[in-house]
Amino acid sequence: MRRAEIVAAARGWIGTPYRHQASLKGAGCDCLGLVRGVWREVIGPEPEAAPPYTPNWAEALGHETLLEAARRQMAEIAPGAARVGDVLIFRMGMGVPAKHCAIVSGEGRMLHAYWGRAVVETRLTDWWARRVAGAFAFPGVED
């Protein structure tokens, strides 16, 4: 699968309303649901089921659940080496586990499910860049 296919699949989710724990194009998804849905479109069945989680799960549990799952299923890369089609995982506060993810869609741009809104394509601003906790490539990605 090519990087352009990943981005095209993710852009197909733009406008999907934000729905916690959901992953259904057009009906609702959260940031993880977007990555899961793109996985299903470009790779196939999900390799593991996402456990139930609350909006504050990362803070409450204090574990790097999202990063650990990404490390099991994708190839970790240096955050500065992330390219179009790669997944970024963010820490939303200092000293808390990572709990937000996005797909790099272009130079300085990303696609993600934005809480309270929908799947959007936005700028990868300095605010976001400072919060990157990890970067990952989908398995089998080609240039």
N, C-alpha and C positions, 0 to 999 in steps of 0.2 A: 504494500500500500504506500502511496506517495503522500508527502506532506500536504500537497494541495487538496487531496481527497479528505484528509482530516479536517482541514479548515472549511472546505465546502460543506462537509457534513455538519460541523459545528454551526456554521452560518445558517443552516437550515433550521436551527433551533431559535434563532433570533425572534423575540416577541413572545416566546413561551413564558407564561406567567411563573413567578417564583412560587413554588410549593415545597415546603419542607419535606424531605425524604422522597420526593417524587422523581420519576425519570421517564416521562411520557411526552414526546414532542408535541407541541401545540396545546397540551392540557396542563402541564406543570412540571417543574423540576427545581432542584436547588443546584448549587455548584457541583457537588459530587454527582448528582443525577445527570447533569449535562455531560460530564466526562464518561459516565457509565453508558449513556445513550449513544454518544459518538463511538465508544468502544464497540457496542453492539452493531452499529452501522458499518464500521470499517474493518472490524476484526472478526466478530461473531459473538457467541454467547459469553457472558461475563464469567471470569475465572473463579470468582467467589461472591457469595451474597454479602451485601452490605448489612451490618448489624443495625438494629434500631438505634437511633440516636436522637437526643434532644438538641434544641438550638444552642445550649450552653455545654454540650457534652465534653468538649475538649477541656474547658476550664474545670468542670466538675470532676472528671476522671484524672486529669493531670498526666495522661499518657499520650504519646505521639502516634495514636491509632492511624490517622490518615497517612502520615509519612511512612509508617511501617507497612501499611497495605500497598502503597505506591512502590516501595522497595521490593516487595514480593512479586509484583506483577509487571513492572516496567523497568527500563534501564535508567539508572540514575546518572545524571550528567551534571557538570558544573553549572550553577545558575547563570553565570555569564556566557555560557555556551549554548543556552536555550535558543532554538530556532523555531521558525514557523511550524506549527503542528505539535510542538512539545507542550507538556503540562507543567504549569508552575503551581507550587503550593505555598501558601502564605500563612504567616503568624500574624494574627490581628492585634496583638499586644505584646509588650515586652514580658518575657518570662512565662508565656502561656504556650501550650501546644498549638501546632499548626492546625487550621481548620477551614481554610478557604482554598479553592483551586480555580484555575483558569487555563485556557488553551491559547497559546501564542498564535496570533492571526496575521501578523505582519510586523514590520519594523516599528517597535514601540507601541504595539496594539495587542489587545487580548479580548477573548470572548469568555464571558462568565455569567452565571446567574446571580443577579444582584438582589439582595434581600429587599423585600417589599416592592419590587418592580418586576423585572423579567430578565430573560437572557438578552444581553446587550454586548455590543462591541465597543470597547472604550480604549482610551489611551493608557498605556502602561506608564503612569506618571512616577516621579521620584517617590511619592508617598507609597505606592504599591511596591516599587523596586526595593525599597528599604525593608520590606516585610517578607521578601522571598525566603522561604525556609528550605526549599528544595526544587529541583527541576528534573523532569523525567521524559523519556521518549517512549512512545507506544512501541510494543514489540513488533518487529518486522518492518519498521518505517524505513523508507528509501528516500534518497534525495532526488 
